[in-house]
Amino acid sequence: MNIPARSHISRAAFEALKGQEIGVSDWFTVTQAQIDAFADCTHDHQYIHVDPEAAAKSPFGTTIAHGFLTLSLLSAMVYQMPAIEGVVMGVNYGFNKIRFVSPVRVNSRVRARFVLVDFTEVRPGEIQYTLAVTVEIDGQDKPALVAEWLSRRYFEGDSA
């Protein structure tokens, strides 16, 4: 996975993007090797994920990625969005909602669209923002997932 360096913008410029799409990630191909590795990590070896022969007889016609695997790809996808200057640490704060709309079949390509929904100063040096995220599947009308993702960012000292 080759993730290009992202641009850095000021806090004010980032906050001014509220209500707008802040970017679209590159396409990521979901391979059987990734699905198998995720199954090993999570101990979720349901046949629809790891057994191509049995999955071929399922309604999906092939193996599919775990919904949580697709969700976890957001971490790589968001690294392609603008970063806020002066941030020394970022953490996932959670999700207001997540819906797994369509299955991601093996070897499908997915990408994410990010809209900045909210931006709040929690305290000096700490902000929280909310991203509306849609993960698209190449060639399909319905997305893989939609989510409302909360992130916290921390600045050195009081420079927020």
N, C-alpha and C positions, 0 to 999 in steps of 0.2 A: 504494500500500500504506500504510494508516494503522495504525501500530503504537502502541498506547497505552503511556503511561509505566508502567514496572514498579515494583513495590514494592521497598523495601529492608529487609532483615532482618539481624540480627546474625549474626556468624559462628557463634556457639553455637546460635542458632535454626536456621540453615541445616544445620549438622552434625546437629542433632537430627532432621532429616527423613530421615536415612539409612534406606533400606528402604521409603520411602514415595513416592507420586506427589507431585511438587512442582508439577505443573500441566499444563494442556492449553492449547495455543495456539488462537488464532482460526483460522477456515478461510481458506485462501489458494487462489484460483482460478489454475490454470495455463493461461495463454493461448498461442495460436499465436505471438503476438508475442514472448513470453518464450522459447519454445522456439527460435524462429528466431534471436533475439539470442544465446542460449546456444550454438547451433550455430556462429554466426559467431565467438564468443569462443574456442571449443574446436576449431574446424575439423572438427567432426563433423557433416557434412551428410547422414548416411545418410537414405534416403528415408522410413523409418518416422517420422522426426522432422519433416522439412521439406516433404514432397511429399504433400499431402492426397489427391490423385487416386491415386497409386501406393499410399499407405498404406491407402486404402479397400479395396484388394484383398488386404491382408496379413491375418494371423490377428487383428490388433487392430481392424480395421475403420475405423481413423482414425489420425491421427498420435498419437504418444505422446511424453511428456517423456523426455529423457535421464535415466537413473538418477542421474547426477551432478548434474543440475539439481535433482531432488527432494532429494538430499542437501544441496545448497548452500542450499536454503530453510531448513534448520535454523538457520542464522545469524539469520534474521529471526524465526523461531518462538521461539527461546530468549530473545530480548529481551523476551518477555512473561512470563518466569518471574521469580521473586524474585531480586534481586541482593543480594550480600553488602555490607553497609556497610563503607566504608573501602577498598574495592578501587580501585586506580588504573589497573590494566591487566589485561586478560584475553587469553589466547591459546589457540588450538586446539592440543592436544598430540597428537591423533591418534585412532585408533579401534582397539579390540581386535577388533571384527568389524563387518562390514556385509553385509547380505543384501538384495538387491532382489527382493522377493517377488512383487509384482504391478505391471503397467505402469500408469502414470498417463496416461490418455487426455486429449487436449486438452480444455480447459474443465472438467476435473474439479476438485473442491475437495479440498484436503488439509489436515490439521492434525497436530500432533505431541503425543504424551503423553510426559512426562519423569518418570522415577523415579530418585531419587538412590541409586546402588548403593554408592558408596564415597567416602570423604573422608579425605585424608591431608595432614598437614603435611610438605612436602618439606624446608623449612628455615624459620627465622624470616622472616616476611614473604612466604612463598610456600606456596600450597596447591595440591593437585591433587584433582579429584573426577571421578567416573565417573557418567555418566548412561546408563541404559537408555532408548532412544528407540524409539518406534513411530510411524511416519507412517501415519495412516489415510486412506483414500479415502472420501469421502462416498458412502453407499449401498452400499458393498461390505464383505463379511465379512473378506476377506484384506487385510492392510496393504500399502502400497506398499513400505515398507522397515522393517527392524529394525536397530538398531545399538547398539553400546556405545561411547560417545563420551567421550574424555578431555579435560578442560579444566584449565588452570592459571590461577590468580588471584594477583595480586601486590598487596601492601599497602604503603603508604608507611612507610618505616622498618621497625620490628619489630612493627607493630601487629596482625599476624595472631594 
